[in-house]
Amino acid sequence: MEERFSIKIIRKIVFISIILICIFSIGVKASKSDVNYVTIVFPEDYETTVMTSKVKVSEILSENHIIVLPDEVVYPDQDSVIDFSKKITISKVTEAKKIVAEEVESVTTEELLGKYVTVTEKIIVEQVEIPYETITKDVSREGTETKDTVLQQGVNGLKEIKYKVRYQDEQEIERNVISEKILKEPVDKIIQISTKIVSRAGRRDSAMSPEAIAASVAGVTPTVTNLNTSAYCACMICCGKTNGITSSGAPAKEWYTIAAGSGYPIGTVIYIPALADKPNGGWFVVEDRGGAITNNKIDIYMGSHSSALIFGRRNLECHIYQ
Ligand SMILES: [Zn+2]
């Protein structure tokens, strides 16, 4: 009874062992056949998963009747073996990829080395003059002779410009303005164009009659003052020269020309009532200057030295038209 029991157990053990061996060998066989699930990705992102025992890419594709077109590429390469990702990607060779490939090829060794040349940056500050502007104010009457008067002189201004300058091999390759600061504003030059005033005195000449001279100052209130009056002629004694040309440039004329100090501009009309009986009716025009002539002294031009001496020196009331 005990012996039978042990035989039964042995049979059971053997049976279980056989089953275990069978299961084990099936497992070994399965692992040897190496069945894989491979994902194939097509252009336009469509993908499918196939079950295969093959490992070479070209074989997996032909097994699944997949033909690679001439404008398509396969990754991994058709001749290679499927890798751990278990994925085959088929994609179109695009124009963009071709262009990139060409560009990469065209980069020369020199160009690549050039990218490693040191580029330095410096901040540079420069001071630059700001030129002044000229402003013209025309206040003249149309069709008249004009003159220019500078009312304000122009002065250049100054500004400071800060640049960022980039150098490559000490050669400036780029310059950018960072900031600008005005240190001094320029001052405009102002020119006024006005009508040239021709004074009434300037329009007088020795050919004018006493009446015409009087008329030329009509309406002008004279300054009445007593002046130390003497006479002179065109001789060396009186003038140190004999040409008879006055300071105004006009030839001296008897009973017309008077020499006066700088307080009386050339062209000033002087009426001397005490000489109203003379050929000029007492009307004189300042045309000359003289070394000894001061503002309270006048000298009347005479045709001869003797006449001048006879006139002598007198204190006379003078009407000065300015
Ligand atoms: Zn003289």
Boltz pocket constraint, residues with backbone or C-beta under 6 A from the ligand:
constraints:
  - pocket:
      binder: B
      contacts: [[A, 232], [A, 233], [A, 234], [A, 235], [A, 236], [A, 237], [A, 238], [A, 239], [A, 304], [A, 305], [A, 308]]
      max_distance: 6.0
